[in-house]
């Protein structure tokens, strides 16, 4: 097949369907190659794809110029396409399609004029993960990786003078820089404010612990009684129960390992390693006897089953393991 001729013959409807298939993860290798060729054929194609992608998981924003009528027409096509392929869609993509559909219904009920870029400020968008890590694109082009069992919320005012989101759980943010439009992450009693940078943030609603770790650029971390400016490789940990803020140095490869689907550990004793494994995998581990003070470092693919993780850990540490009544027991050989 002549790829150049094939690209030239693609209709707008076919293009929208192709982009929807790729973004939903339902495209086959041939479709992915076809879209890549179309994007590479013209810089304007790349811009159109990025704009389409930003609407895939998000809503319109008033912080940048858009052709509202054209983009809403594209969204309508995508929702229709989603309905036809609903039986093979993941739960996450179904939820996203429903979110866009609800936005369209609200627009109709409130007399939304598609020739305007006005956003319904009361409209709420929620990006939610279950037992998997997911990546989302926000309307401003920023990217957020949400850890398991996390949630990011924002509403129609996003981009109107300020880009504000609320985080529950953990997220890694790559914020597109906008000098006149701050990006704020609300952590319930604490917040992170940036103009454009990369950082990790978390909000543990059960323990009251919140924090942010800066990878690049600069961020302002604010608690109830204090505000600090962080430089790269420094993190703020805030105990909202006791109103205590601590600043420390961190290893970016350790703090952000979850977004790379890795469990990294560095210079940990067996007891410390067991604690990290329990936190990461949600299991119970009992050390049968006192272990040595030897320290271990390594990295493990978090997608491996727990039994494989235990095999690798015990192989490295020279120990053995057994599982009984849902508890993992580790003992010295």
C-alpha positions in Angstrom: 0.0 0.0 0.0 1.3 3.5 -0.9 1.2 5.2 2.5 1.3 8.7 1.1 -1.7 8.2 -1.2 -3.5 6.4 1.7 -2.9 9.5 3.9 -4.2 11.9 1.2 -7.4 9.8 0.8 -8.4 9.7 4.4 -11.7 11.6 5.2 -12.3 13.7 8.2 -14.8 11.1 9.6 -12.2 8.3 9.1 -9.5 10.5 10.7 -11.7 11.1 13.8 -12.4 7.4 14.1 -8.7 6.6 13.7 -7.7 9.0 16.4 -10.4 7.7 18.7 -9.3 4.1 18.2 -5.6 5.0 18.9 -6.4 7.1 22.0 -8.7 4.4 23.4 -6.1 1.7 23.0 -8.2 -0.2 20.5 -6.1 0.4 17.4 -4.2 -2.4 15.7 -0.5 -1.8 14.6 -1.5 -0.9 11.0 -3.9 1.8 12.3 -1.1 3.2 14.6 1.3 3.4 11.7 -1.3 5.1 9.5 -2.0 7.7 12.2 1.7 8.3 12.8 2.3 8.8 9.0 -0.6 11.3 8.9 0.8 13.3 11.9 4.3 13.3 10.3 3.0 14.5 6.9 2.2 18.1 8.0 3.0 20.1 11.2 -0.7 21.2 11.1 -1.7 17.5 11.5 0.4 17.2 14.6 -1.3 20.3 16.1 -4.7 19.0 15.3 -3.9 15.6 16.8 -2.6 17.2 20.1 -5.8 19.3 20.3 -8.0 16.3 19.7 -6.1 14.4 22.3 -6.5 17.2 24.9 -10.3 16.9 24.5 -10.3 13.1 24.7 -10.0 13.2 28.5 -11.0 16.7 29.2 -13.3 19.7 28.5 -13.1 23.1 26.8 -11.1 25.8 28.6 -11.1 29.6 28.4 -7.4 30.0 28.9 -6.4 29.5 25.2 -7.9 30.1 21.8 -10.1 27.3 20.3 -12.6 26.8 17.6 -15.4 25.7 19.8 -17.9 24.7 17.1 -15.4 22.6 15.3 -14.1 20.8 18.4 -17.6 20.2 19.8 -18.6 18.6 16.5 -15.6 16.3 16.7 -16.6 15.4 20.3 -20.1 14.5 19.1 -18.6 12.2 16.5 -16.4 10.6 19.0 -19.3 9.9 21.5 -21.3 8.4 18.6 -18.3 6.2 17.7 -17.8 5.2 21.3 -21.4 4.0 21.5 -20.9 1.8 18.5 -17.8 0.2 20.0 -19.0 0.1 23.6 -18.8 -3.6 24.0 -15.1 -3.6 23.5 -14.3 -0.4 25.5 -12.6 -0.5 28.9 -14.5 0.8 31.9 -12.3 3.9 31.9 -12.9 4.8 28.3 -16.7 4.3 28.8 -16.6 6.6 31.7 -14.7 9.2 29.7 -17.2 9.0 26.8 -20.1 9.4 29.3 -18.4 12.4 30.8 -18.3 14.1 27.4 -21.9 13.1 26.7 -23.1 14.6 29.9 -21.2 17.9 29.1 -23.0 18.0 25.8 -26.4 17.5 27.4 -25.7 20.2 29.9 -24.8 22.5 27.0 -28.1 21.8 25.3 -30.2 22.3 28.4 -28.6 25.6 29.3 -28.7 27.0 25.8 -25.0 26.8 25.2 -24.1 28.6 22.0 -21.5 26.6 20.1 -20.2 29.7 18.5 -18.8 30.9 21.8 -16.1 29.5 24.0 -18.0 30.1 27.3 -17.6 27.2 29.7 -20.2 26.0 32.2 -18.3 26.7 35.4 -20.5 24.3 37.5 -19.6 21.4 35.3 -17.4 18.9 37.2 -14.8 16.6 35.6 -13.4 13.7 37.5 -10.4 11.6 36.4 -10.5 8.4 38.4 -8.2 5.3 38.5 -8.9 1.9 40.0 -6.3 -0.8 40.3 -4.2 0.6 37.5 -2.0 3.6 36.7 -3.4 6.0 34.1 -2.3 9.0 32.2 -4.6 11.9 31.3 -4.2 15.1 29.3 -5.7 18.3 30.7 -7.3 21.1 28.5 -4.1 23.2 28.7 -1.9 20.4 27.4 -0.5 19.5 30.8 -0.2 15.8 31.5 -0.9 14.0 34.8 -0.1 10.4 35.7 -2.5 9.2 38.4 -1.4 6.3 40.7 -3.8 3.5 41.6 -6.9 4.4 43.5 -6.4 8.2 42.9 -8.7 10.9 41.6 -8.3 14.4 40.0 -11.2 16.8 39.9 -11.6 20.2 38.2 -14.5 22.2 36.9 -15.5 24.6 34.0 -13.5 27.5 35.5 -10.2 25.7 34.7 -8.1 28.0 32.7 -10.1 31.2 33.5 -7.2 33.1 35.2 -6.2 30.0 37.1 -5.8 26.3 36.4 -7.0 24.6 39.6 -7.4 20.9 40.3 -8.1 18.8 43.4 -6.0 15.6 44.0 -7.0 12.6 46.2 -4.3 9.9 46.1 -1.1 10.4 44.2 -0.2 12.1 40.9 2.8 13.0 38.9 2.3 16.3 37.0 4.0 17.7 33.9 2.5 21.1 33.8 2.6 23.2 30.6 4.1 26.6 31.4 1.8 29.6 31.3 3.2 32.8 32.8 -0.2 34.4 33.2 -2.1 31.3 34.3 -1.0 29.6 37.5 -1.5 25.9 38.0 -2.7 25.0 41.6 -3.2 21.5 43.1 -5.5 21.5 46.1 -4.6 18.8 48.7 -7.2 19.6 51.3 -5.5 21.8 53.8 -2.4 22.2 51.6 -1.6 23.2 48.0 1.0 23.3 45.3 1.3 26.3 43.0 3.3 26.4 39.8 3.5 28.1 36.4 5.0 25.1 34.6 7.2 22.3 35.9 7.3 18.6 36.8 6.6 17.3 40.3 5.0 14.5 42.3 2.2 15.2 44.8 0.1 13.1 47.1 -2.9 13.6 49.5 -3.5 10.6 51.8 -7.0 11.4 53.2 -6.8 8.5 55.7 -3.6 9.5 57.5 -3.8 13.3 56.8 -0.3 13.2 55.2 0.2 15.4 52.1 3.3 16.4 50.2 5.0 17.3 47.0 8.4 16.4 45.5 10.0 18.7 42.9 11.7 17.1 39.9 12.3 20.2 37.8 11.6 23.9 37.9 10.2 25.5 41.1 7.0 25.1 43.1 5.4 26.7 46.1 4.0 24.4 48.8 1.5 26.0 51.2 0.1 24.5 54.4 -2.3 26.0 56.9 0.4 28.1 58.6 3.5 28.1 56.3 4.6 28.5 52.7 7.9 27.3 51.2 9.5 27.5 47.8 11.0 24.1 46.7 14.1 23.6 44.5 14.7 20.4 42.5 15.2 17.2 44.5 13.6 18.6 47.6 10.2 17.5 49.0 7.7 18.9 51.4 5.9 16.5 53.7 3.0 17.9 55.7 1.2 16.2 58.6 -2.1 18.1 58.6 -3.2 16.4 61.8 -0.4 17.9 63.8 0.2 20.9 61.4 3.9 19.9 61.0 5.8 20.7 57.8 9.1 18.9 57.0 11.5 19.7 54.1 14.0 17.0 52.9 16.1 15.8 50.0 14.7 12.9 48.0 15.8 10.6 45.2 13.5 11.2 42.2 14.0 7.7 40.9 12.5 6.3 44.1 9.7 8.8 44.7 8.4 8.7 41.1 9.1 5.0 40.4 5.4 4.1 40.5 4.6 6.0 37.3 7.3 3.9 35.5 5.6 0.7 36.8 8.7 0.0 38.9 9.3 -0.7 42.6 12.7 0.7 43.3 14.5 0.4 46.6 17.9 1.7 47.7 20.1 0.7 50.6 17.3 -0.9 52.7 17.6 -3.4 55.5 15.4 -6.6 55.2 13.0 -5.1 57.7 12.8 -1.8 55.8 12.4 -3.6 52.5 9.6 -5.7 53.9 7.8 -2.5 55.0 8.1 -1.1 51.5 6.8 -4.3 49.9 3.8 -4.3 52.2 3.0 -0.6 51.4 3.5 -1.2 47.6 1.6 -4.5 47.2 -0.9 -4.3 50.1 0.2 -7.5 51.7 1.2 -8.6 55.2 4.8 -9.8 55.7 6.2 -11.3 58.9 9.9 -11.7 59.5 10.2 -15.0 61.4 13.5 -14.1 63.0 15.8 -11.0 63.3 17.5 -10.4 60.0 21.1 -9.1 59.4 21.9 -5.4 59.0 22.8 -6.0 55.3 21.3 -3.4 52.9 19.8 -4.1 49.5 19.1 -2.1 46.4 17.2 -3.0 43.2 14.2 -2.5 41.0 11.2 -4.8 40.3 8.4 -4.6 37.7 5.3 -3.9 39.8 3.1 -5.8 37.3 4.7 -9.1 38.4 2.5 -11.3 40.6 3.3 -11.1 44.3 4.7 -14.6 44.3 7.3 -13.6 41.7 8.2 -10.5 43.7 8.8 -12.7 46.8 10.9 -15.1 44.8 13.1 -12.3 43.5 13.5 -10.6 46.9 14.3 -13.8 48.8 16.8 -14.8 46.0 18.6 -11.5 46.5 18.6 -11.5 50.3 19.3 -15.2 50.7 16.1 -15.9 52.5 13.0 -18.1 52.0 9.3 -17.4 52.1 6.0 -19.2 52.6 2.4 -18.1 52.6 0.0 -19.2 55.2 -3.6 -17.8 55.8 -2.9 -14.9 53.6 0.3 -13.8 55.4 3.8 -14.0 53.9 6.5 -15.4 56.2 10.2 -14.7 55.5 12.9 -16.6 57.2 16.7 -17.1 56.9 17.9 -20.1 55.1 
